[in-house]
Amino acid sequence: MANWSPTPIWPQTPRRRRGIWNYPRPHRTGLRAWIPSWRVVVGTGLTLLSLGVGVFTAGWIGWAVPDERKEIGSETTTVYYEDGKVLGKFAAVDRTIRSLDELPPYVGQAVVASEDQGFEGHMGVDPVGIVRAFISNVTGGGRQGASTLTQQYVENTYFQPGQSSYADKFREIVLALKVDKEKSKDEILEGYVNSIYLGRGAYGFEAAAKAYFNKPAAELTVSETAMLVGIIPSPSYWDPRFGEESKAVAEQKWARVLRNMADMGYITQEERSSATFPEPIEYKPASRAGQVGYLLEEVRKELADEGIGEEDLMNNGYEIRTTINSKYQKAAVDAAKTIPYDGENPASKRLGVSIVSIDPKDGAIRALYGGKNYEEVQYNSATDAKAQGGSTFKPFTLIGALEEGHELNEYYNGNSPMQIPGWTETPGGPEVELTNFGPEGSGGESYGDIDLIDATANSVNTVYAQLNVEIGAKKSQDVAIRAGIPEKDTNAELSNVLGTSTVRAVDLAGAYATFAAQGTRHETHMVTSVKNGEQEIYTFSGESARAIEPEVMTKATYAMEQVVNEGSGTPAKELVGPDGEQRPVAGKTGSTNQNRSAWFAGYIPQLATVVGLYQPTEKGGEDTITPFGQWAGGSMTGGTWPVTAWTQYMQAVTEGMEVEEFPEYTPPAPPPSPTPTPSPTPTVSDDPNEKVMVPTGLVGQQFAAAAAVLSGAGLNPQLIEVPSDQPPGTVLSVEKEGQEVKRGSNIRVEVSTGPDENTATVPGGLVGGNENNARGQLRAAGLDPRIEYQASEDVAEGTVISVNPEEGAQVPVGSPVQVIVSSGPGDIGLPTEEPTGGGGPGGGNGNGNGSP
């Protein structure tokens, strides 16, 4: 009988061993195959809960509430000179503890309304907020915080600055729960309002009230309190003193605090709506007398751009190394002291003086003088103020021309005054006459046909104007930007060759440092490193770039050497080396219309230095620099005190420094100078009744030239001086011009003595031009532009519609002039205040009458 086995009813499959990962689940289909069972869910939850409870229990048992830190965030940051000497320190002010009873009730109320509206009801932490913040942070929804007032108090009081890891946050939560059990809500709130950092070196509301409003905290208003509370998250950036953007944010936060206080019933809606944003006082930090304050403020601004804020500097005990050379800085102070601030010239007390030295090899600022005493004036003349650059901008045009293939031996007509084809005050405007000034601003000198070397040495406006017309104003602007002048401080108008743009001394020094580096531009900086203990948290690593080709820069430097050797910068020839040999110096003097600013920008191979001078009016406008010292009775130009002070300063800082030469350059032989056609010599007659014709075409010339022509015609010129808006020495009229008179007759020649010092003329050509041009021309004329906007369907936006008083009117200096400007179609805009400029001249009329 054959063996028989029954056939299985169900097919048999081999059983598989379950692994740790058992998904998809067997005997499930679709989504259910991937959903864990309730046992897994409950088990996982209980495991995590047990783990969390265990960790929390361990923390609760192991972490006792520590003693409060004695310093509570007041570690001093020390700033050092390049040579290791202490420059200054950032340190918090001493706190003054005030109980809640000594403070207005709305101080605590404002803090609660802004920072933790559930403060009275929670147990020290906000679990819902913590979970929400955690989910947002781990899912990439943006960093969020959920710190209660108690947690912030714990962080300020028991933690070291910079402790912000997740482990630190967990410890903070545990301590907050413990503190909430050990202290009353009033004790926690009192500790908070006395420990929170509010900017300006102030910890707590008592110190902040004095730093921002010069009053004790007990006298704070609701509005002042709301402003202080509003900037709590970021006082280093939201303090209104940091500019309009910071002020706008501070106002938004202030309004939010008031809204929350009204919503919580702390103030009425009427009190909220009637509140006005308070104006903090000017910030005057302690212990920053003399130069220390100016330098520390520049360090603060530079590091703020790198993400290291004022609060970090005040709290974290950094060591900061700078590029400032203590010897150079002292020499800058000594040079500035040569100005007689008292006695003979009271106006000199308003002078803005700047001295900046930059190392060409790396862009390091070696000295920066921006004022006498930071505690008295926080405005830095070297980094905050701007003044017209004058003829210090001519090298940008020279370099542009050399790049375009021009050579230094090219001849140009250097006579004055001159009508230059294409030369206009504004693009598309009428051609205007241009005038030269002498090395000391003595008048409209004519130089005849001269090459670019002599034109640079003597700062000949008419030559450089022709050059700028040839290469285009855009080219000059491009060179200035490449060298280091910020684009916003340049323009593409033909007058840019004469320095009608305003510029900071530190930026001008950076551009001339590019010249000294033979065309390599390095990023200007003052801070080299920041250390927190042994950890270096910042090291300067600026960029360098080739801005100008070396062969072009060699030629330009040679031309600027002649400014010192034989031109307007000759006092700098006195700079000598260790053995008494003359140091090679290149540079450029610069002055502006009516001598409202004066510069000398010069360099040797190892150092570039700029000395600047300007004089604001008592109301912050622009004023002609009042002559002082050996120049009293003359004019203050770049060839006076600026170059003399530059030489004194550089002699001190280069003591013992090796003498280096600029790259060697031999100028090509000049082409033959055009031979002028001699004027015919008049025939002299003995007949006393002989008639001669009075020459024509003399109006507009300088008196010396006109007198020579009249004398050559056998006539006797009689000088009659008349005040006018024409430059001094300009011929206004010639008696009997074009008529026949007896030989030897006296001919009256009216000559301009310049404008009456007490009157000004409303410039012409404003109507139809742009707003900025009108503003600049009026300010340059000594008048006060009042800009108002008016809707117009026909006139393009920004175009001047009318001025009052009308163009050409004679009015007292300083008079307001109403300028109606089109705002385009739409509603009438609001008038805007004319900026005072903070003491630095700005704008400019672009008429080309700059001096060396």
Secondary structure, DSSP 8 states (H G I E B T S, - for coil): --------SS---------S---S-TT--GGGGTS--HHHHHHHHHHHHHHHHHHHHHHHHH-------SSSS-B-EEEE-TTS-EEEEE---------GGGS-HHHHHHHHHHH-TTTTTSSSS-HHHHHHHHHHHHTTS-------HHHHHHHHHHS-TT--SHHHHHHHHHHHHHHHHHS-HHHHHHHHHHH-B-STT-BSHHHHHHHHHSS-GGG--HHHHHHHHHTTT-HHHHSGGG-HHHHHHHHHHHHHHHHHHHHTTSS-HHHHHH-----------TT-TTHHHHHHHHHHHHHHTTT--HHHHHHB--EEEE---HHHHHHHHHHHTTS--SSS-GGGGG-EEEEEEE-TTT-BEEEEE--S-TTT----TTTT--EE-GGGGHHHHHHHHHHTT--TT-EEE--SSEEEEEEESSTT--EEEE----TTS-S-----EEEHHHHHHTT-HHHHHHHHHHH-HHHHHHHHHHHT--GGG---SGGGGGT-SEE-HHHHHHHHHHHHTTTEEE--BSEEEEEETTEEEEE----EEE-S-HHHHHHHHHHHHHHHHHSTTGGGGG-B-TTS-B---EEEEEE-GGG-EEEEEEEETTEEEEEEEEEE-TTS-EE-----GGGTTS---TTTHHHHHHHHHHHHHTTT-----------------------------S-TT-EEE--SS-TTSBHHHHHHHHHHTT-EEEEEEE--SS-TTBEEEETTTT-EEETT-EEEEEEE--S-TTEEE--SS-TTSBHHHHHHHHHHTT-EEEEEEE--SSS-TTBEEEEES-TT-EEETT-EEEEEEE--SSS---------GGGS-------S----
